């Protein structure tokens, strides 16, 4: 899927390739939903800042209408001028790299971006369940795990880092399909089986932005 997304992103910036689809964009808007941004020093993998900068430069040069999500909703409700070549950006969860890496790039191109955050995360009272799963798989020295998740007993065995990553992603996907109680119990059992202590305080690489950064 990542290769497909990369191909689509590339195609969107090829001169002339998107021109025939202009009629389809009238009265509509495109919304890009972003997550984490790559920060090699912090060990974060995510959207390449260079790609974001190049994309925003392209949108500005081609005179696309960069608007906020709120404005899109208002225009759809009949307030203001109709949507035409309109583009909005959103970011999910409120990680620190969205403020330190993504924020300055959006500001450089005067592009609005809507950030959806979890207050408990920004208050540092919790960290996200999918990050806890990644942490456990990343810290364990074991190569084989068996965990009960809801009504199912799932087993994983890996010989290399690719296998470890695949196991982590599979477990996270399975967690989306069970009730929250079963999910939390499964993650706790995962940590116990992996012999990994999950800290109460969010580790540095998973930290949120501050409230002041969010306001800025």
N, C-alpha and C positions, 0 to 999 in steps of 0.2 A: 504493500500500500504506500510506503514512503516513496518508492520510485515513481508511482503514479502521480502522487502529489507534486513531486519535484518536476515531473514532465509538464504538468498543468501550469505550475508557477512559471516555468520557462516559456511556455507557449503564450501566456498572457502578455509577455513583454516583447514578442516578436513583431516587428513593424508590419502592419498591414494584415496580420493574421486574424485579429479580432474585429477588424472593420466591418465585415459582413454581418456581424451580430449586433451592430449598433441599434437596429430597430427593436431588438428584443429587450434592450435595457431601458427603453422609454417607459416612464411611469413606474419603474422598479428601482431597487437598490441592491447592491452587493454588500454583504457583511462578512468580514474576515474575523474568525474567532481564533485568537492566539493564546498560547500557554506560556511556557518558559522560554527564556532567551539564553543562547550559548554564552557561557562565561568560563573560559578555559582555566583561568587562575583559581576559580572557585570549584572547578570540577563539574560544572553544569553543562549538560547537553540540551539543546533546544533549537529554536529558530535562529538562523544565522543572522546576526546584526547587519552584515553587509547586504544580504538579500532584502531585508526590510528597508534599508536605506535606498537601495537601488529601486525597489518597488515604489516607494513613496516619491522618489525623484521622477519616475516615469509617470505616475498619476498626476503630479503637479505639472509636468511638462505637457501632457496631453489634455490638461485643463479638465480633469475629472472633478466632480463636486464632492470634496471631502467634508463629511458632516458627522455630527454625533448621532448615536443611536436614538436619543430623545428626539432629535429633529426629524429623523426618519419616521418615527411613530406619529409625530405631530403632522407631518405632511401627508401621511397615509390617511389621517383623520380629516383631511381637508383644510388644514391650517398652513398658510404659506404657499410658496410656489410648488408646482408639481415636481416629483422626483425625475431627474434626467441625468444619467451618467453619475449617479450618486453612489458613494462608497463610504462605509463606516467600519471602524475597527473596535474590537472588544478584546479584553484580556481576562482570564479566569484565575481566581483564587487569591491573588495578592502576594506572590512571591517577591523576594527582595530584588531579583534580577529584572523584574518588570519595571521597577523604579530606577535602578542604577544603569541598566543597559537599554531597555526599550523606551523608557520615558524621554531621555534626551533626544533620541532619534525622532520620535513623534513631535517633540517641541521644535526641533530643527526645521521641520516641514510644516509647522503650524497646523498639525493634523489632530483633531479631537480623537480621544480614545476612551471608551467606557470600561471601567474596571469593576468586575464583580468580585467581592471579597467575602470571606467568612470572618465575622467579628471575633469569634473565639480564637481563630488563628492569629489575627493581628494583635489580639490581647495576649498572645503567647500562652493561652490556657490549653491548647491542643495542637497536634499536628496531624496531617491528613493520613487516612488509613492506607492509601496506596503508597505513600512515602514510607510508612512503617514496614510494609511488605518489602519494598525495595531495600530498606535498611537491613532487614533480617536476612534476606537472600545474599546481600553484599557482604555481611559480616560473618556468616556461618562458615565454619571450616569443614562442615559435613558435605557429602556429595550425594546423599540420599535422604529423602524426607517422606513421611507418611502422616497425613493430617486429616482429621474428620472435619468436613465443612458441611454443616446442615445434616442431611441424611446420607451424604456420600463420603466415602473414604478415598482421598486422592493421594496418589504416589508420584514422586519425582525422583529421577536419577540423572545425573549429568557428569560429563567427563571434562568439560571445558567451559570457558566463560560464556560462549554462545548458548550452550545448553542450560547454564545457570540463568541467563537472561530469559530464555524461552520459558523456563519453569516459573520464574517470577511473574512474567506477563500472563501466563495461563492461570496461575492462582488468582491474580488480581481480577481477571475477567470473570472467573467463577464467582468471586466475591460479589460481583454486581448482580448476580442472579439469586442470591439468598437474602432473607431478612437481616436487618441490622444486627440483631442479637446473635444470630448464627455467624455472621461475618466477624464480629468482634471476638466471639469465642474461638473461631477458626484462626484468627490472627494471633491470639494469645497462645493457642496450642502450637501454631507454627513456630513462634519464638521459642517456646519450651523445647520442642522437638529439635530445633536448630541450635539449641544451647546458646542463645543470644539474649542478652539483657537489653530491652528496649527502654531507653531513657525517657523520663517524663518530660524533660525539656527538649524542644525540637533541636536537632543537630544543626550545625552551621549551614550546611549545603541545602537544607530544607527550610530555612528561616523565612519569615514573612517580611515584607516592607514595614516600615513604621507608619503610624497614623499621620505623622507630619509629611512623610514622603507621599502618602496617598493624597493628602490635601494639595500638595504642590503639583 
